[in-house]
Amino acid sequence: MRIMIIAGEASGELHGAGVVAALRARQPEIDILGIGGDRMEQAGCELVYHIERFSVMGLTEVLRHLPFVRRALRRLDGLLESRRPDVLILIDYPDFNLRLARKARSRGIPVLYYISPQVWAWRARRIRTIVKLVDCMAVVFPFEEALYEKAGGKVVFVGHPLLEVLESRQTRAAFCADAGLDPDRPIIGMLPGSRTLEVERMLPAMVGTLRTVQRDLPDVQGVIGLAPTVSRSDLAACLAGEACPEEDAGGVPVLENSTYEVMNHADLLLVTSGTATLESACFGTPLLVLYRMSRLSWWIARRLVNIPDIGLVNVVAGRRIAPEFLQDEVDPNVLSPVVRDLLSEPEKRRVMTRELRQVRDRLGTPGASSRVAELALEMVAGKGDDR
């Protein structure tokens, strides 16, 4: 039995590792190959490409990356022919994965799509394409189920995989001891993103906001949570740049492989829009959602996106719980008054925490990886029956 699995981004790779582990628990001899990262490899996936090769963001940035993407698609198409996987599992990453789905479809290989593209936010017409190319959608938000049912596709709500991995291993005291922080003083956690370009664009404003807030609230501390796909050298280059001089950022601790600890123990979070906003919500920690892209990408995005909020936490809630700051609003002069207000008003933070816990309740129950593995194995069995 052989399965190909494709996760082109850090958040998808985390959930892909869960699926790989669940498959191996059921079928230890299964052959699994694809695109992923260290976690998927450790779980037992043979990596054709590491996700670091796919770490780009923004519409204009993607254009410069197209030659590599085309080469990767040709190589994977060749593997679909030579290795003949019984099922292709695709995780999010739609522009790439839907092209690969078309190639798999032409070769008669069943496709299971886990974590739907955000068709509810933009390019809704993709639903028709997805239904034609994908044999089964495994969706992680309950409202997505109705979208695919209406389009005539097979869909299963499996719950959100975050519920399997959200775990804080340390007490606040232990976390602060490791980070060199005082547990009795307020902490601003900064989560600048999982791509180097995101960090370059977001972290200077985050650190600048911390410094501005500290002028009025000197007891406030800061900590940076570094995604596994971003190196310390990338971070150092950002902090040494003109937008964020090294002397202005000195003294802010940087933690690796401790993102969930930062989310859990910070009093307030500054989070780059993406899956991290939903993860933060699951810990119940008040947050601000931030995002900035190139001006051309922003101009295009404004004409494509058809929902009022971009933060996943707010999308799942169906209303704005966490304040959002986009493009030129990602500025210390804009952010710092909001941060000071939340840190100075415990009741406002308590209200946001209650609302964030309601968001978590909408994500289903733990066990998404196991449910996806079972779906994949059922598809393998069904393929055998068809033969």
N, C-alpha and C positions, 0 to 999 in steps of 0.2 A: 504494500500500500504506500502511495506517495502523495504528498500534498505540497503545493507551492503556496506560500503566504507572503504578502507584500504589505509592508508598513513603511511609508516614506518619511514619517515625522516622529519626533520624540514621544509625543503623547500616544500615538498609535502603536509605537514600538513597545511601550509599556504594556498595553493591552494585548498586543501580539504575543508577548512572552507568556502571558497567562494562558492564551489559547494553545501555544506550543506545549506548555507544561501539562495542560489538561489532556491534550491528544496523547502525549507520551504516557500519561498515567493509565490511559485506557488501552493503548496499543504501543508497548515499549519498542517494538521493532519498526515502527513506522518511519518512513524516509521523509524528512521535511526540509525544504530548501526555500530560499527567497531573499527578500530585502528586509533588513532589520538592524538592530544594534547589539550591544554587548549582552543585554538581558535576554534577547531572543536566542543568541548564540549559546549562552550558558544554559538556557532551557532545552537546547537540543536542536536548533535550526542551523542548517548549513547556509552560510551567508554568501550569496552571489554578489551583493553589494552591501556596504555599510551605509546606514542612513546619513552619516556625515557627508556623503557625496551628494545628497539631495537637499541639504540644508540651505534653502534660499527662500526669500519672501518677497512679496510685492509683485505687481504685474510686470513692471518694467524689468525688475531683476530676473524674473523667470525667463524673459526673452533672451537674455544673455546666456542662460543656462541650457537653451534648447539643443545645441549640438550634442551635449552629453546625454540629455534625456533621450534623444533619438537613438543613440548608440545603445543605451541601456535597454530600450524597448526591443531593438533588434536582437540583442543577446537573449533576453528573456523569451522572446518568441521562438528563438532557436531551441531553448531549453523546453518550452512547451512541446516541441516536436520530438526532441531527442530523449527527454526524461519522462514524458507523458504522465504528468500528475493526474491522479484520479479526481481531484478537486482543486480549484484555485480559490483561495481565501484572500479577499481584498479588504484592507482596513483604511477607511477614509481616503485621503490623498486623491481626490477625484479626477483631476485632469490627466494624471498619469494612469491611474488604475482603470478608468473607463476605456482608455485605448488598449490596455492589456486585456480587459474583458472582451473586447471585440475580437482580438486575436484568439483568445481561448474559445470563444463561441464558434469561430470558424473551424476550429479543430475538434469540436464536439466535447470539450472539457467543461463540466459543470462549474458555475461560478457562485460562490457564497460571498456576499458583501456585508461586512461587519462595520458598523458605525457609518451611517449614511452621510453623504455630502449634504451641506446645509442648503438643500433645495427650498426650505421654508424661508430662507433669508434672501437668496438671489438665484437667478437663472432657474426658475421653477420648471421651465420646460424640459430640464434634464431628466425629470421623473420619467417621461415617456421613453427616453433613451435607456435609462437604467432598467426599466421594466423589460425592455426588449433584450438587453444583454445579460441580465442577472437572473439566475434561477431562484434565489432566495435572498431577501434582505433581513439581516439581523440588526434591528434598530435599538437604540439605547435611550430614546426619549419616548414617552407614551404618546405624545401628540403626532409622532412620525408614522405610527401604525396606520392611522386613518388616511394619511396622504397616499401611501402606497396601495392600500386596499381600494381606494377610489380609482386609482390608475390601473387596477386590475393585476397588480403584482402579488407574488407570494411574500408575506412579511411576518416576522415574529418579533415581538418585543421581548428582549432578553434581560432587560434591566441595565443599569450602567456599571461598567467594569471598575469605575473608581471605588465603588463600595467594597471591592475585594482588597484593595491595596492601601486605602487610607488608614494610616497607622502612625501615631506618634510614639516613638520608643522611649522618650525621655520625659522626666518631670520638668517643670519650668526651671527649677533650681539647677538640675543637671545640665539642661540646655544652656542656661546662662553661664554656668561655670565653664563649659566648653568654649563658648563664644566670647568670654571675657566681658559679660554684661552683668549689670546689677538687677537681680530679679524683682527688686522693690521699686524700680523706676520704669516708666512707660517705654515700650519698644515699638519702633516702626520697622516692619519687615518690607524689604524691597525684592520683588521678583521680576527681573527685567526681561525674561523671555528665554526661549530655548534655541534661538538662532543668534549668531554673532551680530548680524546686522540689526536685529531687534535690540540687543544689548547696547550697541553703539548709539542707537537713537533714543532709547528710553532711560538708561541708567544715569546719564548726566543730569536730567531733570529730576529724577528721583532723589539723587544725592543732594542736588541743589535745594530741593524742597525740605529735606531733613535739616540742612544747614540754616535755612530761613526760619523754620519752626523753632530751632534751638535758640535763636536770638531772643524769643519771648518765653520759651519753655526750656530752659537749659538742662532740666533733668531728663529730657527725652533722649533716647538712644536709638541707634539704627543698626540693622544687620542686613546683609545681602545674601540671598539664597541663590546659589549658582546651579543652573541646570546641568545635567551630565553631558550635554552636547556642546557646552561652552567651556573653554579652557581658561585657566587663570591668566595665561598670557594674553588671551583675547580681552579679558577684563582689564588687565593692566594697561593694555594699549588704549582702551576707551577712557580710563580714568586719567591717563596722561595726556589726553587730547586737549585741544584748545577749549572745547565746550565744557570740559570738566577737569580743570587743572589738578594735578596730583596733590598739591597742598590743600585744596579744598575738600578732597575726598579721604585724606589720611585719617586713620583711626576707625574707619568703619569696617567691622569684621566681615569676612567673606567665608561662607560655609559651603562646602561641597557635600553632595549626597545627604543633605539635611533639609530639603525643601519642605517636607511635611512638618518638620520640627518648627521651622520658621512660621509656617501657616498656623500652627496650633498655638504657639506661645507668644507671638506678637500681639500687641494690643490693637494695632491697625496695620493694614497692608496696602502697599502700592503695587498693583499687579498689571502686567502687560496683558491685554485682552487675549483670550485663548482658553484652553482647558484649565489653566491655573486658576481662573476666576471661579470655576465650578468646584475645583478642589478646595479652594479657600472657603467657599460657601459651606461645604460639607463639614468643615471644622468649626463653622459658626463665627469666624473671625471677621469683624467689619473690614471692608475694603473699598478702595477706589479703583475703578477700571480705567486704564490708560492705553492709548494707542496712537502711533504716529507712523506714517509711511511717506514715500516720495510724493511730491505734489502731483505728478502725473498719475500715479497709482490712486491717489486720493480722489482726484477729479473723476477718474473712471469709476471708482468704487461708489461714489455718491450717486452715480446714475444707474448703478446696477442693484445695489442693496435696497430692499423694499420693506425693512422692518425698522421700528423706531430706535431700538437698542441693539448694540453689537455684543455686549458682554453675555456669555452663555448663562451666567447666573441670572441675569435679568430676562433673558429669553425664556428660560425654564420657568421662572416665576410668573411670566406673563405681564410683568410691569417692572418699573425701575426701582430696585431695592438699593443697589450700589451705584453711587454717582459715577458718571462716565465723562471722561475728558479726552478729546480727540484733537489731533494735529496741533495747531498753535495753542490750544488749551493745555497741552502738556508742557507747562511752564511753572517754575516755582512760585512766581507771583500770583498765579491763578490757583494753584494747588494748596499752597501753605495755609490760606485762611480756612479752607475746608478741613484740612488736617487738624489745625489748632482747635477748631470748633468741636470736632468729634472727640479729640483727646480731652478737652475741657468739659465735655457733657457726657458723663457716664450713662445717663438714661437714653440718649440717642444711640449709643453703641449697643445697649441692651435691646432696644427695639429692633435694630438691624440684625442682631444675633438671632432673635426669635424668628424673624422673617427668613433668614438664611436656613434655619433648621427645617422650615416648611419646604424649602427648595429641595433639601436632601430627601425628604419624605416622598417627593415626586419621582425619584430615580429608581424605584423598584426595590428589589431585595438582592443581596449578594448572590454570586453564582453565575454571572454573565459568561465568564470564560468556559465554564463547564457546559453551559447551554449551547454555546457556539460550537464547541468540540463535538457535542452530540449531533448537532445539525449537520456538521461536515461528514461525520461518519455515516449518518443516515443517507446523505447524498451519495457517498461511495457505494453503500449497499444498493441504493436505487439504481445507480449506474450499472452495477453488476446485473441486476434484474433485467434492465433494458437490453443487455447483451444476450 
